[in-house]
Amino acid sequence: MATKTKRRHFEFAIPFEDSEQSILKILYEIKPEWSGRKLQFKNFTEGISNKLIGCMLQNGSESNLIMFRLYGNQTELFIDRKQELINVEFLHSQGYAPKLYGTFENGYCCGFIPGRTLETEEMSDKHFSELIAKKLARVHAIELPSDFETSEPCVFKMIGKFLSVLPERFEDDLKQERYKKELLSKINVVDELKLLKDLLSEADVPLTYSHNDLLVKNIIYNKDEDKISFIDYEYGAYNFSAFDIGNHFNEFGGVVIDPDYSLYPGREFQMRWLRIYLEEKAKVQGTGEVVTEEQIKKLYVYVNQFALVSHLFWGVWALLQANFSSIDFDFLEYSKNRLYEYLRRKDDFLNL
């Protein structure tokens, strides 16, 4: 079984800066035929919690690129890195992720999926959105192995874990003052989490393997094959399928400090997207089920309510990053914008 594969491990960490020499030590072990040949490195700037570096033969094909993912500072406090590796290996066995070549003390290296990341405005494009809906339906239809963690959906437990490791105050006094002034007086996250958990923990939606982080930079488009792929499964786990969809819709605002939430898709777009998703899932699972308007409407309500959970999830996540991350990104401002959008949408979505 894929989840039992013995992984090759290198007992040293790769530094965030001046990484190339450490990367080469691993590269020549997993790709000995590359020794002595000219190589080129590529830094990927899309990530805001990890550092991504690629290496390939000079003038070679991108399909042979090896990706090195360096974990962000202390992200192991709130990301289950063991589960992430299980995700990558299992999904590779199912054709949904590249090969995992090895691990090192602060990350892992894997293959590369050729293509380009989508642009924010392409998320709402009719063709691309249909490809995404069908791909996510297929991911949600994956049959999980018996040793996969399926005791409960992950999202409320993960937010609780985020809160449990959130320091009482920020180490940076300026951040602490901003937090008290801009956030602490506006929202009690613990109370909001309880409200959503009481309302949605028994939601009548399928529990599936979920990506849980379908933002634009985790969606790859291969033009030659007219095909969509998903990458970066570090938050992947057993979860409410409606959370995965609602979270994706939130990401129409873009991966920026101040997302444009006016781009959140309206009812007509969502209903069309959800029909495509449900029909594809029924097709993949071979149920022969005819999707009804009632099913679509029901899922629509849950998707938008779980979009609220998504804002809470990433709002608290960003507070952790604001304290621990060394990446140049204003996580505190991002957290404020996610939590304020939660408050703005709360009554409308809960009253659907």
PLY file of the C-alpha trace (Angstrom):
ply
format ascii 1.0
element vertex 352
property float x
property float y
property float z
element edge 351
property int vertex1
property int vertex2
end_header
0.00 0.00 0.00
1.27 3.48 -0.92
1.03 4.80 2.62
3.51 2.15 3.81
6.30 3.11 1.37
9.72 3.46 3.02
10.94 6.97 2.35
14.52 8.04 1.78
15.48 10.53 4.48
18.43 12.94 4.66
19.39 13.94 8.16
20.11 17.60 7.64
18.12 20.76 7.08
18.27 22.97 4.00
18.71 26.65 4.92
16.17 29.19 3.61
19.03 31.32 2.28
21.96 29.98 0.23
20.10 26.70 -0.25
21.75 25.42 -3.41
24.71 23.50 -1.99
22.50 21.60 0.45
20.02 20.84 -2.32
22.78 19.46 -4.52
23.79 16.97 -1.78
20.31 15.44 -1.99
19.94 15.86 -5.72
23.05 13.87 -6.58
21.82 11.05 -4.35
18.34 10.81 -5.90
19.51 11.71 -9.42
23.12 10.42 -9.65
22.96 10.66 -13.45
22.81 14.48 -13.06
26.24 14.62 -11.38
28.69 16.74 -13.36
25.98 18.17 -15.62
24.93 21.81 -15.76
21.86 22.53 -13.64
19.56 25.49 -13.20
17.60 26.53 -10.14
14.21 28.21 -10.10
12.70 30.00 -7.10
8.92 29.86 -6.87
7.39 32.91 -5.21
3.76 31.76 -4.90
3.99 30.24 -1.43
3.36 32.32 1.70
4.03 29.61 4.30
6.87 27.59 2.73
9.81 28.21 0.41
9.78 26.38 -2.93
12.89 25.81 -5.02
13.11 23.80 -8.24
16.14 22.28 -9.91
16.47 20.81 -13.40
19.02 20.10 -16.09
20.02 23.26 -17.91
17.86 23.62 -21.03
16.02 20.46 -20.00
12.30 19.77 -19.84
10.26 21.15 -16.93
8.72 17.70 -16.61
12.04 16.61 -15.06
12.11 19.43 -12.51
12.64 18.35 -8.89
10.84 20.51 -6.34
12.27 21.16 -2.87
9.71 22.33 -0.31
11.23 23.99 2.75
8.81 24.24 5.64
8.14 27.67 7.11
9.37 28.51 10.60
7.58 26.41 13.28
4.77 25.43 10.90
5.01 21.94 12.39
3.15 23.39 15.39
-0.05 23.52 13.36
0.52 21.38 10.26
0.69 17.60 10.53
3.80 17.00 8.43
3.54 13.22 8.82
0.03 13.34 7.34
1.24 15.58 4.53
3.75 12.95 3.39
1.06 10.26 3.56
-1.10 12.53 1.41
1.60 12.98 -1.24
2.41 9.28 -1.47
-1.19 8.13 -1.49
-2.28 10.73 -4.04
0.69 9.87 -6.25
-0.49 6.24 -6.23
-3.90 7.50 -7.41
-2.45 9.73 -10.14
-3.17 13.03 -8.35
0.29 14.09 -7.13
3.93 13.85 -8.30
6.42 11.30 -6.99
7.93 11.86 -3.55
11.72 11.39 -3.87
12.81 11.93 -0.30
12.61 13.94 2.89
15.03 16.06 4.86
14.82 17.63 8.30
12.78 20.66 7.23
10.98 19.50 4.11
10.79 17.11 1.19
11.52 16.88 -2.52
9.14 15.64 -5.19
8.43 15.75 -8.89
6.84 18.62 -10.77
3.50 18.95 -12.55
4.09 20.84 -15.83
1.84 23.78 -16.57
1.13 27.21 -15.15
-0.74 28.44 -12.14
-4.02 30.15 -12.91
-4.54 33.88 -12.61
-7.11 35.13 -10.10
-9.58 36.28 -12.78
-9.43 32.83 -14.43
-11.02 31.18 -11.42
-14.40 32.50 -12.58
-13.82 31.75 -16.27
-16.48 29.38 -17.59
-14.04 26.85 -19.05
-11.51 26.85 -16.22
-14.18 26.74 -13.52
-15.74 23.69 -15.19
-12.36 21.93 -15.25
-11.83 22.77 -11.56
-15.31 21.56 -10.57
-14.76 18.23 -12.34
-11.27 17.76 -10.89
-12.45 18.45 -7.35
-15.35 16.04 -7.84
-12.81 13.36 -8.75
-10.65 14.13 -5.72
-13.73 13.92 -3.49
-14.61 10.58 -5.03
-11.26 8.99 -4.08
-11.69 5.87 -1.96
-9.42 6.21 1.06
-7.32 3.30 2.37
-8.20 1.69 5.68
-5.26 3.28 7.53
-6.22 6.83 6.59
-7.45 9.03 9.46
-11.25 9.21 9.11
-12.43 9.35 12.73
-13.78 12.87 12.30
-13.69 15.71 9.76
-10.57 17.76 10.32
-11.55 21.41 10.09
-12.89 22.22 13.56
-10.13 20.18 15.18
-7.52 22.06 13.13
-8.86 25.49 14.10
-8.84 24.33 17.72
-5.21 23.27 17.30
-4.32 26.65 15.82
-5.88 28.36 18.82
-4.11 26.06 21.27
-0.65 27.06 20.00
-1.44 30.75 19.53
0.69 32.68 22.05
-1.05 34.87 24.61
0.70 37.85 23.07
2.90 38.54 20.06
6.65 38.71 20.62
6.67 41.89 18.54
5.15 44.76 20.61
3.97 46.61 17.50
2.10 43.53 16.28
0.56 43.10 19.73
-0.74 46.67 19.68
-2.16 46.22 16.18
-3.82 42.96 17.25
-5.44 44.53 20.30
-6.63 47.57 18.40
-7.72 46.00 15.10
-8.80 42.47 16.00
-9.20 41.63 19.67
-11.92 44.20 20.20
-13.80 43.15 17.05
-14.18 39.38 17.23
-14.04 36.60 19.81
-12.76 33.72 17.71
-13.41 31.07 20.37
-17.10 32.01 20.56
-17.43 32.11 16.77
-15.80 28.69 16.47
-18.27 27.23 18.97
-21.18 28.79 17.09
-20.11 27.28 13.75
-19.20 23.93 15.25
-22.59 23.62 16.97
-24.35 24.52 13.74
-22.30 22.55 11.20
-20.54 19.64 12.90
-23.43 17.36 11.87
-23.93 18.94 8.45
-25.60 16.63 5.95
-22.84 16.72 3.34
-20.43 13.97 2.23
-17.21 13.55 4.18
-14.36 13.04 1.73
-10.66 13.40 1.20
-10.36 17.18 0.76
-7.57 19.44 -0.44
-8.62 22.26 1.94
-6.43 24.93 0.31
-7.62 25.39 -3.27
-6.32 28.87 -3.85
-5.30 30.01 -7.30
-1.58 29.21 -6.90
-2.41 25.58 -6.07
-4.24 25.06 -9.37
-2.11 24.12 -12.39
-3.31 24.33 -15.97
-1.64 22.28 -18.71
-2.61 23.93 -22.00
-1.37 21.07 -24.19
-3.69 18.62 -22.45
-6.36 21.18 -21.46
-6.09 19.69 -18.00
-6.27 20.98 -14.43
-4.17 19.56 -11.58
-3.99 20.45 -7.91
-0.74 20.79 -5.96
0.35 21.35 -2.33
-1.63 18.95 -0.18
-0.16 20.00 3.16
-3.63 20.72 4.58
-5.25 17.77 2.84
-7.34 15.54 5.11
-10.72 13.91 5.67
-13.21 16.76 5.83
-16.59 18.17 4.88
-16.66 18.36 1.08
-18.64 21.61 1.36
-15.72 23.22 3.21
-13.38 22.46 0.30
-15.77 24.13 -2.13
-16.60 27.14 0.07
-12.92 27.65 0.75
-12.23 27.60 -3.00
-14.92 30.21 -3.63
-13.38 32.48 -0.96
-10.10 32.31 -2.86
-11.65 34.04 -5.87
-10.54 37.20 -4.04
-6.88 36.42 -4.70
-3.78 35.48 -2.71
-2.93 38.97 -1.50
-2.85 40.78 1.83
-6.12 42.54 1.01
-8.26 40.09 -1.04
-11.04 41.50 -3.22
-14.06 39.71 -1.78
-16.39 41.42 -4.24
-15.17 38.64 -6.56
-16.80 35.96 -4.39
-19.06 34.09 -6.86
-22.77 34.83 -6.88
-25.64 32.38 -6.68
-26.02 31.79 -10.44
-22.34 30.96 -10.87
-22.30 28.70 -7.81
-25.40 26.79 -8.88
-23.89 26.08 -12.29
-20.54 25.09 -10.71
-22.22 22.80 -8.18
-24.29 21.06 -10.88
-21.13 20.27 -12.86
-19.44 19.06 -9.66
-22.31 16.80 -8.58
-22.81 15.34 -12.05
-19.11 14.57 -12.40
-18.98 12.97 -8.96
-22.00 10.77 -9.76
-20.35 9.80 -13.04
-17.03 8.88 -11.39
-18.73 6.90 -8.62
-20.98 5.16 -11.15
-24.13 5.78 -9.14
-26.27 6.68 -12.15
-27.81 9.37 -9.96
-29.70 12.20 -11.65
-28.74 15.46 -9.95
-31.78 17.48 -8.85
-32.27 21.19 -8.21
-33.03 20.35 -4.59
-29.63 18.67 -4.16
-27.87 21.64 -5.69
-29.73 24.14 -3.50
-28.96 22.13 -0.37
-25.26 21.97 -1.19
-25.28 25.69 -2.06
-26.44 26.55 1.45
-23.80 24.40 3.12
-21.01 25.62 0.83
-21.66 29.23 1.78
-21.93 28.43 5.47
-18.65 26.52 5.33
-17.15 29.53 3.54
-17.56 31.22 6.94
-15.60 28.39 8.55
-12.91 28.94 5.92
-12.55 32.61 6.88
-12.21 31.65 10.53
-9.69 28.91 9.66
-7.35 31.16 7.67
-7.90 34.15 9.93
-6.54 32.21 12.92
-3.86 30.55 10.76
-2.60 33.99 9.75
-2.33 35.05 13.41
0.04 32.13 13.95
2.04 33.04 10.87
2.20 36.66 12.02
3.96 35.48 15.17
6.22 32.75 13.77
6.81 33.23 10.04
10.01 34.74 8.62
8.35 35.27 5.21
7.87 38.89 4.14
4.06 39.11 4.20
1.73 41.13 6.43
-0.08 38.17 7.98
-1.73 40.35 10.61
-3.42 42.46 7.95
-4.42 39.31 6.08
-5.94 37.87 9.28
-7.88 41.08 9.85
-9.30 40.99 6.34
-10.34 37.33 6.62
-12.01 37.81 10.01
-13.73 41.04 8.99
-15.10 39.31 5.89
-16.39 36.54 8.18
-18.27 39.12 10.23
-19.59 40.87 7.13
-20.96 37.67 5.59
-22.02 35.88 8.78
-25.70 36.80 9.03
-26.41 36.48 5.31
-24.86 33.03 5.00
-26.25 31.62 8.25
-29.74 32.72 7.24
-29.73 31.07 3.82
0 1
1 2
2 3
3 4
4 5
5 6
6 7
7 8
8 9
9 10
10 11
11 12
12 13
13 14
14 15
15 16
16 17
17 18
18 19
19 20
20 21
21 22
22 23
23 24
24 25
25 26
26 27
27 28
28 29
29 30
30 31
31 32
32 33
33 34
34 35
35 36
36 37
37 38
38 39
39 40
40 41
41 42
42 43
43 44
44 45
45 46
46 47
47 48
48 49
49 50
50 51
51 52
52 53
53 54
54 55
55 56
56 57
57 58
58 59
59 60
60 61
61 62
62 63
63 64
64 65
65 66
66 67
67 68
68 69
69 70
70 71
71 72
72 73
73 74
74 75
75 76
76 77
77 78
78 79
79 80
80 81
81 82
82 83
83 84
84 85
85 86
86 87
87 88
88 89
89 90
90 91
91 92
92 93
93 94
94 95
95 96
96 97
97 98
98 99
99 100
100 101
101 102
102 103
103 104
104 105
105 106
106 107
107 108
108 109
109 110
110 111
111 112
112 113
113 114
114 115
115 116
116 117
117 118
118 119
119 120
120 121
121 122
122 123
123 124
124 125
125 126
126 127
127 128
128 129
129 130
130 131
131 132
132 133
133 134
134 135
135 136
136 137
137 138
138 139
139 140
140 141
141 142
142 143
143 144
144 145
145 146
146 147
147 148
148 149
149 150
150 151
151 152
152 153
153 154
154 155
155 156
156 157
157 158
158 159
159 160
160 161
161 162
162 163
163 164
164 165
165 166
166 167
167 168
168 169
169 170
170 171
171 172
172 173
173 174
174 175
175 176
176 177
177 178
178 179
179 180
180 181
181 182
182 183
183 184
184 185
185 186
186 187
187 188
188 189
189 190
190 191
191 192
192 193
193 194
194 195
195 196
196 197
197 198
198 199
199 200
200 201
201 202
202 203
203 204
204 205
205 206
206 207
207 208
208 209
209 210
210 211
211 212
212 213
213 214
214 215
215 216
216 217
217 218
218 219
219 220
220 221
221 222
222 223
223 224
224 225
225 226
226 227
227 228
228 229
229 230
230 231
231 232
232 233
233 234
234 235
235 236
236 237
237 238
238 239
239 240
240 241
241 242
242 243
243 244
244 245
245 246
246 247
247 248
248 249
249 250
250 251
251 252
252 253
253 254
254 255
255 256
256 257
257 258
258 259
259 260
260 261
261 262
262 263
263 264
264 265
265 266
266 267
267 268
268 269
269 270
270 271
271 272
272 273
273 274
274 275
275 276
276 277
277 278
278 279
279 280
280 281
281 282
282 283
283 284
284 285
285 286
286 287
287 288
288 289
289 290
290 291
291 292
292 293
293 294
294 295
295 296
296 297
297 298
298 299
299 300
300 301
301 302
302 303
303 304
304 305
305 306
306 307
307 308
308 309
309 310
310 311
311 312
312 313
313 314
314 315
315 316
316 317
317 318
318 319
319 320
320 321
321 322
322 323
323 324
324 325
325 326
326 327
327 328
328 329
329 330
330 331
331 332
332 333
333 334
334 335
335 336
336 337
337 338
338 339
339 340
340 341
341 342
342 343
343 344
344 345
345 346
346 347
347 348
348 349
349 350
350 351
